[in-house]
Amino acid sequence: MTVPYVRYDHDTEAAPVTVERREGPYGEVVLRRRGGGDGAAGAVYEIIANGCFLMDTSDGRSERLLVDAALAALPADRPDPAVLIGGLGVGFSLAHAAAEPRWGRVTVVEREGAVIDWHRTGPFAAISAGALADPRTELLHTDLVTHLRTTDDGGTSHALKAVGEYDALCLDIDNGPGWTVTEDNGGLYSPTGLAACRARLTPGGVLAVWSAQPSAEFEKALRNAGFDRVGTEEITVARGVPDVVHLGVKAA
């Protein structure tokens, strides 16, 4: 389901400014700026895909929780765990993972070339530049669903990916299992998609999925897909239901 973009600005705040608009293979992607005049300090940048608000730079607590919750669910003595971050977004999850020395390898998958460009040479570089320069970080320009279901990484230098290579999957490509940016993304939360996620995890590995609202139905889907220790962690937001991270662990 795609929901039209709705602003949550204060009434006194000026209308958002479109910084860039691109048409790509998955539809329209827009970068907008709120406040901060011409983009100076104080500006908030937001990503809208196909008319659906995805995320902005105003907070980042729930994106950081996505990474922290996955790491906390791993055995404390697991050496140099590898994490896959699905969705580069504004860079909060990637930056937070790279700031944690316990992660041995950080792979981030992003299908939108525009989003990657906004990190390389645009305003999101302020968040992610250090993480992208970290030797543990690998950025893959490919579709996450395709990457999880195959051993082909989309033609990057690492031509073959092994099944069971990640200790944690931290996925944030939609507003939740029932609120996807494109219809194809819905397959990620299906029994087939969750089986693909489970196959890419090492024994004891963790699947963490960001969502804009809790879903008892998705918790049930995780259990049906063979995940243990299924649970949900919440982050209170200014209005509405809390953001959440759904968790499931592959049996060791």
N, C-alpha and C positions, 0 to 999 in steps of 0.2 A: 504494500500500500504506500503510495506517495502522497504526502500531505503538503499543501501549499505553504510556502515560506511565510512565517509570521514574525514581525519584529517584537522584541520585548524591551525596547528602549524606554527611558523615562520620557514623559510627554514633552519635557523641555528640551530634549536632545534633538539635534538636527537629523534630517533623513539620512540614511546611509548612502554612501557614494560608491558607485560601481567602479572598481579599480581596473578589472579586466573580466572579459566574458569570452569563453571559448566553447566551440562545438567540437566534441570528440566522438570516438566510436561508441561511447556509452551515454551520449547526450550532452546537455549543456552544463558547464561548470562555471561558477561565478565567484570572483573574489570581491568582497565589499569591505568598506572601512566605515566605522562609526566613530565620531569624535576626533579629537586630535588635529583639527584643522586640515592641513595639507598632508597629513600622515606623520606628523611629529609625535613626540612623546604623548602618551595618553590615548592613542588611537587603539581601537579594538577591531581586529580583522576577523572576517567570518567567511566560511565556505558554504555555498549553496549549490546543490547538484540536482538538476532537473526540477527546480522549484522547491526543493526540500532542504530546509536548514539542517546542516550537519553539525557544525561546531564552530566555536570562535575562540579568541585568545583571552577572554575575560576571566577565566578561572583555571580549569585544568585539574581540579582535585580528583574528579572521577576517572580521568584518563590516567592519572598517576596511580590511583587505587587499582586499576586494571593490572598494572605491572606488579605492584606490591603484593596484591592478593595471590597472584600466581606464584611469586617467589616464596611467599610464606607457606603455601601448600606443598612445596617441594621438600624432600628430606633435607635437613639442615647440613648433612654431611655430603651432599651430592657435589662432586667437584666440577667447576666450570660449566654450569648448565647453559644450554643454548635456548634462546627465546626467539620465537617468530612473532613479530608485531604485524597484524593485518590491518593496513590502512595507515598511511603516514599522517593524514589529517593536518593539524596545525603544528604537530611535532612534540606535544607534551609527553606522550607515552615513550617515544623514542629517546627524548632527552633524559627522561627519568631513568630509563633502563641503562643508558650509557653512563649515567652518574653513579650507578651501583656496581662496585668492583666485583661483586660475586658472579655476575653474568660473564660467562666465558665467550659467548658469541651472541650478537644481536643482529637478526635479519629482519628487515622491514620490507613489506610488499605493498606497492602502490600502483594502481592501474592507470591513473590519470596523469598524463605528461604535464598538464598545467600545474597540478599540485606540486610535482617534483620541481618544476621550474620556479615556483614561488618559494621553495626552500633553497634552491641553488642561488638565485639572484634576486629574490623578492623579500617581502617583509618577514616571512617565517624563518629566514636565515638567523634572525636574532635569537630564535628559540633552539634551532636544530643544528647550526653550523658546527659546533663542537662535537656533537654526537655523530654527525655524518663524517667527520674527520677522524673519529676514533677507529683504530685499526681492527677492533672487534666488530665493527658495523659493516653490514652488507646491505645495499639497497637494490631491490629487484623491481624493475619496471614491468610488471605483469599482473594478470588478474589473479586475485587470491583464490577464488574457487577453483580455477584451472590448476593453479600451483599445488593446491592441497590434494587434488584428485589424480595428479600425474607425477612422474619423476622428472619431467622436463621443466626447467625453471624459466623458459621463455627465451632462451638463446643468449643468456649472459655467459660470462667466462666459466662459471661453475655449471658445466653442461649436464651433470647427472646428480640428482638428489636421492638420497637413500631413504627408504621407508623407515619410520621411527627415528628420525634424526633430531627432533626437537624435544626438549624437556618441558617447554611451555609454549602454548599458543595463546596469544593475547589479541583477540579479534575485535575490531571496532570499525566496521565498514558501513554500517547502517545505523538507524536510530533504534534498532532492536530486531529480534526475530520476526516480529509481526509488522515491522515498519521499515521496509527495505527501500533503498534508493532506486534500484532497478529490479525488474521482475526476476531476472536470472539469479540475483543474490539470494532469493528465497531458498534455492537448493542447498545453500550452506547449512541451513537449520533443519533440513529434512533428515530422515533416517540415513539416506545415502551420504549426505554431506557430513553428518556427525560421525558416521563410520569412517569417512576419509580423514577427518580430524583425528580420530582415535588412532588410526593406522600410522599417522605421522608422528605420534608421540612415543617416547621411550617408556618402558614400564615405570609406573609411578608418576608419569608426566601429567601436566595440568592443562586443561582447557579453560580459558577465561573469556567470557563474552560480555562486552559492554552493551547496555540497553538503557533507553530513556525511561523505561518503566518496568516494574517487576512482572514476571510471567510464570505462574504456576504451571502452565501448559508446557513451557520450555523446560522447566525443571524435570517434568515427567518425561519429556523427550530425551533429555540427557540420561536419565536412569534407564530408559528403554534401549538407549544406544550402548549400554554397558559401562557407563561411567559410575564410579563410586564417589562417596563423600560429596554428593551434590548439595550445593547451597547457594545463597544469594547474599551479597554484601551491599549495603545501601549508602548513598551519599545524599544528604539533605540539600535541596535546591531552594532558591528564593521563592518560587511559586510552583504549585502543582505537585505531582508525585515525585518521589526521589529517583535520581539516577541509580542504576544498580550494576553490579558485576555478577554474572552467573558463573559458577564454578563447578567443574567436574574433574575427577582424577581417574586416570587409567590404572587399573589394578597392576601391582608390581609382579 
